[in-house]
Amino acid sequence: MRPRIQLLSAELIGRILREAFELLMNPGVRVGSAPVVELLRSAGVEVKDGVAYIPEPLVQRCLASVPRDFYLYNRQGEKAVHYGGDDVHFDPGSCCVQMLDPDTLEARPSETRDLVRIVQVTEMLPQFAAQSTAVVCNDACNDLPSAIGDLYRLFVVLQHSDKPVVTGSFSAASLEGMIDLLAADCGTRDKLRQQPRAVFDVCPSPPLNWSEFGSHNLLDLARAGVPAEIVSMPLAGGTAPVTLAGSVTQHAAEVLAGITLHQLAGPGSPIVWGGAPAIFDMRSGGAPMGAVETAMLNMACAEVGKHLGLPTHGYLVATDSKFVDAQAGAESARSAMLGALTGINMISGAGMLESLACHSVEKLVIDAESIASTQRLVRGIEVRDGACLATAMFAQTGLSGEFLKLKETRALFRQEQHLPSPVIDRRARGLEPPTDVFTRARARVDELVSAYQKPVLPEDVLRKFQAIVNREADRARVTAALPTT
């Protein structure tokens, strides 16, 4: 039996959805794009002074056209990530602007070399089903307008990974080039539609606001058939009601509005009920991503999406600690487990420190161990061959206790037990001088990077990549050379 946890009753989910539909009409949803206004009006939606009043029947019709599941594919054309049901996958957190320096233990601006190292380590860890465009490359972005920064990060990841990618475009101008990169990688836009390699995070602005670039990206992704992942970010007590149930209701309204825009533009295009909700800390004024209430918000928001039968996403496995310490381990491991027991399809956030501002590749490998334990828990307790649970083995050993000698022990222990990497120290004291987990994680990172092999891409694909980047750089009037990867 698969273990699971649920916070919301069916009755409460019903109330959340009823109020979410009410919010779509009163106060309505702010929309900031002329094409979006035109699209909504063509569907019979009243739009006045930049506010759309979206009726429930239209939203229900759009919900009906959303695929209940879909796959992301790796470079080899194999299914690698299943969005749907209770399948759970993890990817590193994204968009950090800083990197924890393992020598000084201080945060510094993240660079291209950091993104490459994160991708290399992620590629080697089976706990991560997908890559992410994990950090902002400040060495590139000093010379690049923000319009091309997202494309550049995807360009770096595609050169170094065969896994699917969780990415995003945070300006309307860069999305076209990013889709072109993915199409060049798999062959054609039609092939990309059939076997998507990436999912794009798209974020509304709380409360109840679909900005020009966010809504523009939703429409373009729908028409291209490339999966979109709505990442609604209500901040309970700040930009959303202080009650957890109230914030979940706002989240539902924002996602329902986004799904409506998306499906009106491209009925049947894949989209994910995702988010990064958090509480507003009344003492610090921050958004504590390690708080248990933040995990509860992610769980509850996903439960609403699962109630509707939709693919889900959440932002967990993160911490508010500034260091890779006991607080980081406790907060990250707790939320990884809670998210997996909820059955969230894609859980982002591993490797992140300081409330999503900083990334640590050492934390990434420690988080991978927590994720592996979580994945073992989700498998549950299984009954092996035959109806006997213990009597057949006792028939062989009697009261001697010599189970270590049994062929069943040799055959089954790897299935029954998760065997962690040396990052987790289970050795007896005295064999070697003890070390702390950060030291062991540093050694593990070096080991993984040494074993990593960069994918060999066809020359024509590399030429297409470079031509697309050069085209977008020219369009953005970039004169400096891009950093090499």
Phi, psi and omega per residue, in radians:
M1 nan 2.302 3.123
R2 -1.347 2.109 3.108
P3 -1.236 2.554 3.130
R4 -2.660 2.870 3.125
I5 -2.336 2.557 -3.139
Q6 -2.494 2.311 -3.121
L7 -1.657 -0.544 -2.995
L8 -1.851 2.401 3.008
S9 -1.375 2.821 3.079
A10 -1.034 -0.631 3.133
E11 -1.119 -0.763 -3.120
L12 -1.199 -0.663 3.069
I13 -1.048 -0.719 3.089
G14 -1.049 -0.759 3.110
R15 -1.113 -0.724 3.128
I16 -1.042 -0.804 -3.113
L17 -1.203 -0.670 3.114
R18 -1.070 -0.779 3.127
E19 -1.231 -0.572 3.093
A20 -1.095 -0.747 3.087
F21 -1.113 -0.638 3.088
E22 -1.110 -0.718 -3.136
L23 -1.089 -0.547 3.135
L24 -1.161 -0.354 3.098
M25 -1.818 -0.506 -3.110
N26 -2.641 1.782 0.363
P27 -1.578 -0.021 -3.057
G28 1.582 -3.080 -3.067
V29 -2.151 2.256 3.100
R30 -1.319 2.307 3.099
V31 -2.213 2.427 -3.002
G32 -2.055 0.322 -3.055
S33 -2.249 2.301 3.120
A34 -1.043 -0.755 3.095
P35 -1.072 -0.593 3.119
V36 -1.191 -0.754 3.107
V37 -1.039 -0.773 3.139
E38 -1.102 -0.743 3.132
L39 -1.087 -0.774 -3.124
L40 -1.159 -0.767 -3.136
R41 -1.118 -0.598 3.114
S42 -1.168 -0.370 3.092
A43 -1.643 0.109 3.089
G44 1.566 0.245 -3.118
V45 -1.523 2.339 3.047
E46 -1.352 2.235 3.068
V47 -2.206 2.131 -3.081
K48 -2.386 2.198 3.122
D49 0.931 0.719 3.089
G50 1.366 0.141 3.125
V51 -2.038 2.225 3.133
A52 -1.729 2.408 3.112
Y53 -1.960 1.735 -2.919
I54 -1.722 2.040 -3.077
P55 -1.353 2.597 -3.096
E56 -1.021 -0.722 -3.120
P57 -1.003 -0.668 3.109
L58 -1.153 -0.744 3.129
V59 -1.096 -0.752 3.132
Q60 -1.081 -0.674 3.105
R61 -1.121 -0.702 3.125
C62 -1.222 -0.664 3.073
L63 -1.038 -0.638 -3.093
A64 -1.154 -0.413 -3.099
S65 -1.614 -0.077 -3.135
V66 -1.314 2.280 3.054
P67 -1.059 2.392 -3.129
R68 -1.357 -0.275 3.009
D69 -2.798 2.839 3.048
F70 -2.823 2.983 -3.134
Y71 -2.077 2.630 2.812
L72 -1.794 2.555 -3.046
Y73 -2.000 2.670 3.019
N74 -1.520 -3.140 -3.081
R75 -1.088 -0.483 -3.135
Q76 -1.389 0.008 3.134
G77 1.432 0.320 -3.135
E78 -1.725 2.550 3.062
K79 -1.146 2.188 -3.054
A80 -2.141 -0.500 -3.131
V81 -2.357 2.235 3.086
H82 -1.884 1.985 2.999
Y83 -1.575 1.911 3.123
G84 2.633 2.774 3.134
G85 1.037 -2.474 3.138
D86 -1.860 0.234 3.100
D87 -1.123 2.417 -3.057
V88 -2.157 2.291 3.088
H89 -2.326 2.809 -3.132
F90 -2.257 2.578 2.974
D91 -2.448 2.773 3.115
P92 -1.135 2.694 3.040
G93 -1.124 2.804 -3.005
S94 -2.238 2.837 2.967
C95 1.217 0.382 3.051
C96 -1.157 2.537 3.131
V97 -1.795 -0.109 -3.139
Q98 -2.323 2.816 3.126
M99 -2.268 2.372 3.062
L100 -1.359 2.062 3.109
D101 -1.313 2.112 -3.060
P102 -1.232 -0.298 3.126
D103 -1.499 -0.811 -3.095
T104 -1.619 -0.304 -3.040
L105 1.030 0.509 3.060
E106 -2.008 2.643 3.101
A107 -1.425 2.394 3.077
R108 -2.346 2.836 3.107
P109 -1.017 2.353 3.139
S110 -1.306 2.631 -3.052
E111 -2.333 3.052 3.129
T112 -0.992 -0.739 -3.117
R113 -1.052 -0.562 3.105
D114 -1.207 -0.749 3.106
L115 -1.067 -0.759 3.128
V116 -1.049 -0.758 -3.109
R117 -1.161 -0.706 3.084
I118 -1.086 -0.761 -3.141
V119 -1.118 -0.730 3.132
Q120 -1.055 -0.809 -3.123
V121 -1.172 -0.761 3.123
T122 -1.072 -0.659 3.136
E123 -1.084 -0.529 -3.064
M124 -1.560 -0.191 -3.064
L125 -1.786 2.010 -3.112
P126 -1.185 -0.266 3.124
Q127 -1.143 -0.386 -3.127
F128 -1.810 1.994 -3.134
A129 -1.364 -0.335 -3.065
A130 -2.467 2.731 2.989
Q131 -1.529 3.011 2.936
S132 -2.466 2.785 2.994
T133 -1.425 1.422 -2.737
A134 -1.241 -0.665 -3.060
V135 -2.348 2.664 3.020
V136 -1.317 2.290 -3.101
C137 -1.563 1.585 -3.046
N138 -1.168 -0.484 3.104
D139 -1.143 -0.580 3.072
A140 -1.404 -0.740 -2.976
C141 -1.297 -0.216 3.006
N142 -1.077 -0.523 -3.102
D143 -1.911 -0.089 -3.082
L144 -1.964 2.407 2.974
P145 -1.158 2.692 -3.094
S146 -1.014 -0.380 -3.108
A147 -1.071 -0.419 -3.095
I148 -1.952 -0.071 -3.109
G149 -1.089 -0.717 -3.137
D150 -1.156 -0.753 3.108
L151 -1.068 -0.724 -3.122
Y152 -1.088 -0.742 -3.140
R153 -1.111 -0.726 3.088
L154 -1.123 -0.683 3.071
F155 -0.979 -0.760 3.124
V156 -1.146 -0.815 -3.084
V157 -1.105 -0.768 -3.100
L158 -1.115 -0.494 3.105
Q159 -1.295 -0.360 -2.994
H160 -2.060 0.061 -3.055
S161 -2.529 2.556 3.005
D162 -1.744 -0.167 -3.072
K163 -1.336 2.825 2.976
P164 -1.070 2.880 -3.036
V165 -2.278 2.314 2.926
V166 -1.690 2.031 -3.026
T167 -2.376 -2.892 3.130
G168 -3.088 2.697 3.093
S169 -2.061 2.085 -3.070
F170 -1.824 0.417 2.911
S171 -2.663 2.556 -3.100
A172 -1.149 -0.454 -3.017
A173 -1.250 -0.476 -3.000
S174 -1.573 -0.235 -3.013
L175 -1.099 -0.755 -3.096
E176 -1.002 -0.798 3.133
G177 -1.136 -0.635 3.135
M178 -1.166 -0.718 3.074
I179 -1.117 -0.673 3.098
D180 -1.096 -0.690 3.082
L181 -1.045 -0.815 -3.137
L182 -1.134 -0.661 3.108
A183 -1.174 -0.680 3.094
A184 -1.111 -0.622 -3.115
D185 -1.187 -0.706 -3.078
C186 -1.696 -0.225 3.057
G187 2.255 -1.010 -3.093
T188 -2.581 2.914 3.072
R189 -1.169 -0.620 3.094
D190 -1.093 -0.729 3.112
K191 -1.140 -0.664 3.103
L192 -1.100 -0.688 3.099
R193 -1.121 -0.691 -3.103
Q194 -1.327 -0.645 -3.093
Q195 -2.308 1.290 -3.062
P196 -1.095 2.376 3.134
R197 -1.665 -0.309 -3.034
A198 -2.457 2.739 2.954
V199 -2.120 2.468 -3.062
F200 -1.886 2.137 2.993
D201 -1.225 2.351 3.088
V202 -2.329 2.232 -2.955
C203 -2.036 2.168 2.892
P204 -1.301 2.874 3.106
S205 -1.847 2.041 -3.114
P206 -1.260 2.553 -0.027
P207 -1.675 2.363 2.924
L208 0.933 0.907 -3.111
N209 -2.412 2.045 3.017
W210 -1.804 1.812 -3.055
S211 -1.195 3.007 -3.096
E212 -1.071 -0.854 -3.074
F213 -1.267 -0.624 3.131
G214 -1.131 -0.821 -3.129
S215 -1.224 -0.625 3.088
H216 -1.041 -0.764 3.133
N217 -1.143 -0.685 3.093
L218 -0.989 -0.804 -3.109
L219 -1.141 -0.784 -3.105
D220 -1.147 -0.705 3.107
L221 -1.127 -0.728 3.126
A222 -1.057 -0.775 -3.101
R223 -1.236 -0.479 3.101
A224 -1.480 -0.218 -3.115
G225 1.283 0.325 3.118
V226 -1.638 2.287 -3.039
P227 -1.011 2.425 3.064
A228 -1.989 2.567 3.141
E229 -2.207 1.870 -3.118
I230 -1.309 2.106 -3.131
V231 -1.957 1.486 3.105
S232 -1.387 2.426 -2.975
M233 -2.262 0.980 3.073
P234 -1.097 2.448 -3.133
L235 -1.971 1.779 -2.996
A236 -1.071 2.046 -3.116
G237 1.681 -0.220 3.127
G238 -1.965 -1.260 3.114
T239 -1.903 0.301 3.132
A240 -2.697 2.855 3.095
P241 -0.936 2.550 -3.058
V242 -1.199 -0.467 3.130
T243 -1.311 2.531 3.125
L244 -1.073 -0.735 3.137
A245 -1.106 -0.652 3.107
G246 -1.157 -0.703 3.105
S247 -1.163 -0.674 3.086
V248 -1.095 -0.628 3.111
T249 -1.165 -0.772 3.083
Q250 -1.069 -0.771 3.096
H251 -0.958 -0.813 -3.118
A252 -1.066 -0.739 -3.140
A253 -1.114 -0.737 3.141
E254 -1.131 -0.717 3.141
V255 -1.238 -0.704 3.106
L256 -1.056 -0.711 3.101
A257 -1.102 -0.758 3.125
G258 -1.112 -0.728 3.109
I259 -1.080 -0.669 3.129
T260 -1.094 -0.842 3.096
L261 -1.023 -0.812 -3.073
H262 -1.085 -0.847 -3.069
Q263 -1.307 -0.479 3.019
L264 -1.138 -0.599 -3.139
A265 -1.380 -0.601 -3.088
G266 -2.634 1.377 -3.117
P267 -0.955 2.299 3.116
G268 1.552 -0.083 3.093
S269 -1.265 2.493 -3.044
P270 -1.263 2.411 3.113
I271 -2.565 2.623 -3.021
V272 -2.025 2.395 3.033
W273 -1.428 1.587 -3.038
G274 -2.106 -3.085 3.109
G275 3.010 2.919 3.021
A276 -2.408 0.996 3.140
P277 -1.213 2.711 3.109
A278 -2.690 2.952 2.991
I279 -1.617 2.762 3.026
F280 -1.688 2.079 -3.109
D281 -1.347 2.011 -3.039
M282 -1.234 -0.267 3.109
R283 -1.593 -0.756 -3.054
S284 -1.692 -0.341 -3.052
G285 1.339 0.220 -3.130
G286 -1.814 -3.093 3.102
A287 -1.997 1.611 -3.049
P288 -1.250 1.837 -3.102
M289 -1.347 -0.236 3.094
G290 -1.625 -0.058 -3.110
A291 -1.176 2.519 3.125
V292 -1.123 -0.552 3.114
E293 -1.164 -0.576 3.058
T294 -1.112 -0.744 3.073
A295 -1.092 -0.713 3.132
M296 -1.101 -0.689 3.087
L297 -1.075 -0.797 3.119
N298 -1.065 -0.741 3.131
M299 -1.094 -0.838 -3.085
A300 -1.154 -0.729 3.102
C301 -1.054 -0.734 3.118
A302 -1.148 -0.629 3.123
E303 -1.078 -0.650 3.087
V304 -1.116 -0.793 3.111
G305 -1.081 -0.713 3.134
K306 -1.176 -0.597 3.065
H307 -1.037 -0.604 3.107
L308 -1.454 -0.053 3.110
G309 1.399 0.412 -3.036
L310 -1.801 2.706 2.989
P311 -1.071 2.602 -3.002
T312 -2.273 2.793 -3.132
H313 -2.604 2.656 3.046
G314 -2.661 2.841 -3.133
Y315 -1.965 1.823 -3.071
L316 -2.432 -2.902 3.130
V317 1.057 0.481 3.130
A318 -2.038 3.019 -3.085
T319 -2.545 2.828 3.046
D320 -1.719 -0.072 3.116
S321 -1.155 2.637 3.099
K322 -1.587 -0.145 -3.078
F323 -2.264 2.893 3.039
V324 -1.535 1.461 -3.003
D325 -2.255 -2.925 -3.100
A326 -1.090 -0.669 3.099
Q327 -1.061 -0.779 3.137
A328 -1.064 -0.760 -3.130
G329 -1.151 -0.745 -3.102
A330 -1.156 -0.830 -3.086
E331 -1.174 -0.728 -3.072
S332 -1.241 -0.765 -3.128
A333 -1.146 -0.693 3.141
R334 -1.066 -0.837 -3.074
S335 -1.281 -0.531 3.044
A336 -1.040 -0.775 -3.109
M337 -1.196 -0.750 -3.128
L338 -1.124 -0.719 3.125
G339 -1.130 -0.718 -3.136
A340 -1.186 -0.684 3.127
L341 -1.195 -0.364 3.034
T342 -1.394 -0.338 -3.128
G343 1.446 0.520 3.093
I344 -1.206 2.252 -3.000
N345 -1.166 -0.754 3.096
M346 -2.263 2.149 -3.140
I347 -1.977 1.973 3.134
S348 -1.710 2.742 3.000
G349 2.252 -0.222 -3.113
A350 -1.038 2.488 3.112
G351 1.577 -0.137 -3.002
M352 -1.616 2.447 3.087
L353 -2.107 3.001 2.911
E354 0.924 0.851 3.081
S355 0.983 0.770 3.055
L356 1.382 0.124 -3.111
A357 -1.505 -0.442 -2.975
C358 -2.281 2.548 3.118
H359 -2.026 2.585 3.059
S360 -2.399 2.139 3.131
V361 -1.251 -0.464 3.048
E362 -1.172 -0.741 3.064
K363 -1.104 -0.592 -3.141
L364 -1.015 -0.754 -3.129
V365 -1.305 -0.513 3.038
I366 -1.210 -0.748 3.079
D367 -1.052 -0.613 3.115
A368 -1.050 -0.617 3.095
E369 -1.204 -0.702 3.072
S370 -1.107 -0.708 3.128
I371 -1.121 -0.717 3.129
A372 -1.076 -0.722 3.086
S373 -1.135 -0.678 3.098
T374 -1.104 -0.754 3.126
Q375 -1.099 -0.618 3.076
R376 -1.163 -0.742 3.117
L377 -1.049 -0.757 -3.089
V378 -1.120 -0.514 3.077
R379 -1.124 -0.452 3.106
G380 1.300 -2.943 3.133
I381 -1.736 2.138 -3.040
E382 -1.888 2.588 3.024
V383 -1.603 2.110 -3.121
R384 -1.408 -2.942 -3.022
D385 -0.908 2.347 3.063
G386 1.458 3.031 -3.073
A387 -1.559 -0.298 -3.078
C388 -1.368 2.384 3.093
L389 -1.665 -0.726 -3.108
A390 -2.441 -0.416 -2.987
T391 -1.086 -0.642 -3.127
A392 -1.144 -0.631 3.129
M393 -1.309 -0.637 3.057
F394 -1.131 -0.530 3.093
A395 -1.088 -0.482 3.133
Q396 -1.528 -0.557 -3.032
T397 -1.799 -0.366 -3.009
G398 1.062 -2.407 -3.135
L399 -1.720 0.265 -3.100
S400 -1.272 -0.438 -3.112
G401 1.299 0.265 -3.056
E402 -1.596 0.969 -3.136
F403 -1.210 -0.391 -3.141
L404 -1.086 -0.424 -3.104
K405 -1.446 -0.240 -3.000
L406 -1.288 2.535 3.086
K407 -1.140 -0.528 3.103
E408 -1.090 -0.664 3.123
T409 -1.095 -0.820 3.129
R410 -1.131 -0.620 -3.067
A411 -1.354 -0.522 -2.920
L412 -1.977 -0.188 -2.987
F413 -1.136 -0.549 3.127
R414 -1.254 -0.436 3.065
Q415 -1.398 -0.604 -3.084
E416 -1.413 -0.560 -3.016
Q417 -2.047 2.365 2.939
H418 -1.444 2.215 3.138
L419 -1.809 1.839 -3.061
P420 -1.258 2.884 3.038
S421 -1.287 3.034 3.115
P422 -1.109 -0.101 3.032
V423 -1.038 -0.585 3.075
I424 -1.654 2.063 -3.041
D425 -1.622 1.924 3.077
R426 -2.011 0.159 -3.077
R427 -1.305 2.733 3.050
A428 -1.242 2.506 3.099
R429 -1.090 2.408 3.063
G430 1.921 -0.375 3.131
L431 -1.191 -0.753 3.072
E432 -2.496 2.786 3.086
P433 -1.031 2.306 -3.125
P434 -1.163 2.600 3.101
T435 -2.243 2.822 3.100
D436 -1.502 2.896 -3.023
V437 -1.161 -0.565 3.136
F438 -1.151 -0.703 3.097
T439 -1.098 -0.756 3.124
R440 -1.159 -0.641 3.114
A441 -1.151 -0.689 3.090
R442 -1.041 -0.759 3.125
A443 -1.130 -0.667 3.125
R444 -1.143 -0.716 3.087
V445 -1.034 -0.841 -3.138
D446 -1.064 -0.684 3.127
E447 -1.116 -0.779 -3.115
L448 -1.183 -0.725 3.138
V449 -1.142 -0.665 3.123
S450 -1.137 -0.600 -3.116
A451 -1.475 -0.272 -3.090
Y452 -1.146 2.462 3.028
Q453 -2.178 2.191 -3.119
K454 -1.165 2.368 3.100
P455 -1.020 2.526 3.085
V456 -1.676 1.880 -3.125
L457 -1.657 2.511 3.077
P458 -1.014 2.553 -3.104
E459 -1.047 -0.627 -3.121
D460 -1.183 -0.573 3.079
V461 -1.186 -0.758 3.108
L462 -1.072 -0.688 3.113
R463 -1.132 -0.700 3.099
K464 -1.121 -0.751 3.075
F465 -0.936 -0.902 -3.057
Q466 -1.134 -0.658 3.138
A467 -1.133 -0.692 3.133
I468 -1.158 -0.782 3.130
V469 -1.108 -0.739 3.116
N470 -1.103 -0.711 3.124
R471 -1.069 -0.807 -3.121
E472 -1.219 -0.592 3.080
A473 -1.130 -0.740 3.095
D474 -1.094 -0.719 -3.131
R475 -1.105 -0.621 3.130
A476 -1.544 0.055 3.113
R477 1.061 0.774 3.080
V478 -1.497 2.282 -3.140
T479 -1.889 -0.450 -3.109
A480 -1.360 2.654 3.086
A481 -1.273 2.475 3.089
L482 -1.275 2.542 3.051
P483 -1.048 2.487 -3.136
T484 -1.411 2.700 3.141
T485 -2.170 nan nan
